[in-house]
Amino acid sequence: MQQDYRDTDGKPKEACGVFGIYSRELAGELSQRTYFGLYALQHRGQESAGIAISDGERTTAFRDMGLVSQVFDGPRLAALESGHIALGHVRYSTTGSASWENAQPEFVGRGEVNVAVAHNGNLVNAKSLREELAEEGFKFNSTSDTTYIAAAAVRELERGRSVGEAVREAMHRLSGAYSVAMIFRDKLVAFRDPHGFRPLAIGRIDGGYAVSSETCGLDIIGAEFLREVEPGEVVVMDDDGLTSFRSESPRRALCVFEYVYFARPDSRFDGSEVAGSRHRMGELLADEAPVEADVVIPVPDSGMMAAIGYSQRSGIPYAEGLIKNRYVGRTFIQPSDGMRQLGIRLKLNPLPSVIEGRRVVVVDDSIVRGNTSRKLVELLFEAGAKEVHFRVSSPPITGPCYYGIDMDSPDQLVGANYTVGEIREQIGATTLAYLSTDAMVAATEQPKDRLCRACFDGEYPTTGTSEKFALENRTHHATIPSR
């Protein structure tokens, strides 16, 4: 039966997780270390996984559809030839369909110039860039914008530039979000778009360096966190160490959704742990939207830290009233029509002993389309809740994302089309309240102008027209609003 990569949590999905290692001392075990790094980044993408290993002359790779643990086992990891450079990737598609051809790492090149590349983010000029590169003689087998990033770098390498200079020059042709790791012969290269929409961290490991979309990927392999790749920076790792090529950033704009939902709670940005930000969001939510209730419960796992913060600030006891089936993940068998109506029960089941006869505050990190929230409220009332007060630790999502989240159009966003009162009626909650944008930003402890908040407040860091959907003849066309 055909695989079904949809899940039932109703959350926005991000593009990918990127991981890489350069170390001669660890040659022979890089595939295993990369496997663990990708395992730590699995939350960032569950459609496909891949690992490439290079000895500086030859690069061997394996990639397939599915979770890291489904794609790789002991024999497959052992079959990857030993080398001192590794590149790994987990994917959720936002540009380019969910298919083997678009799984990463991808190989791009011509003649004697070849690279392996892994990418997190989304180009907004993918179609025009593809057309330019096609005129320069490149042929493409995938519809992923990752291919065009690599091809632009290959074109500059053909012109005789060094690897760092070639990538920096290629970046002038790219618009949008991209945090990238790339193998070029005997070098591992990491670079980040000038706004820094998506995270990318550097760590030190035995005999070399590692890069990861989040610091949790470094932690799991025992790497010491050094710093983040700066927006607009190109970092080259080879036997000479770490070489940096920097350019000016017009405006830092790390996606605030990394703090709200995407990143693992134990990851760190700018020295601040994500768990602390989520805890503060819950505290501020209790200040902004107090209610008389008997128990605070989270929507696991994404609402847990905010629910604890809400409970501690409000004085309302905390309990886990929704039990999560942690072995479901993304179902590989499509349920029947009858079972599909019970889809949320595949992942969550209420505890009547916590809920029955009580006024319940349920805390979640976001509401995107509203369908899952409505089903959650129904479950809680069925379990005997006297009242259900829905609290959201982020503001209403009112605009689409062009930078690597699958929120394509305002038509899909309940917050863009209905008032808070109307959304409350739709989901059936006793009351509904969201965290304000200012409080969300304050909880991150980052300056407001260093975060991308566009899906919440409409302030997009870039302007122009998004070509996100044009590569596969999809009809949606969007103009990014002016700042």
Secondary structure, 3 states (H helix, E strand, C coil): CCCCCCCCCCCCCECEEEEEEEECCCCCCHHHHHHHHHHHCHHHCCCEEEEEEECCCCEEEEEEECCHHHHCCHHHHHHCCCCCEEEEEEECCCCCCCCHHHCCCEEEEECCEEEEEEEEEEECCHHHHHHHHHHCCCCCCCCCCHHHHHHHHHHHHHCCCCHHHHHHHHHHHCCEEEEEEEEECCEEEEEECCCCCCCCEEEEECCEEEEECCHHHHHHCCCEEEEECCCCCEEEEECCEEEEECCCCCCCCEECHHHHHHCCCCCEECCEEHHHHHHHHHHHHHHHCCCCCCEEEECCCCCHHHHHHHHHHHCCCECCCEEECCCCCCCCCCCCHHHHCCHHHHCEEECHHHHCCCEEEEEECCCCCCHHHHHHHHHHHHCCCCEEEEEECCCCCCCCCCCCECCCCHHHCHHHHCCHHHHHHHHCCCEEEECCHHHHHHHHCCCHHHEECHHHHCCCCCCEEECCCHHHCCCCCEEECCC
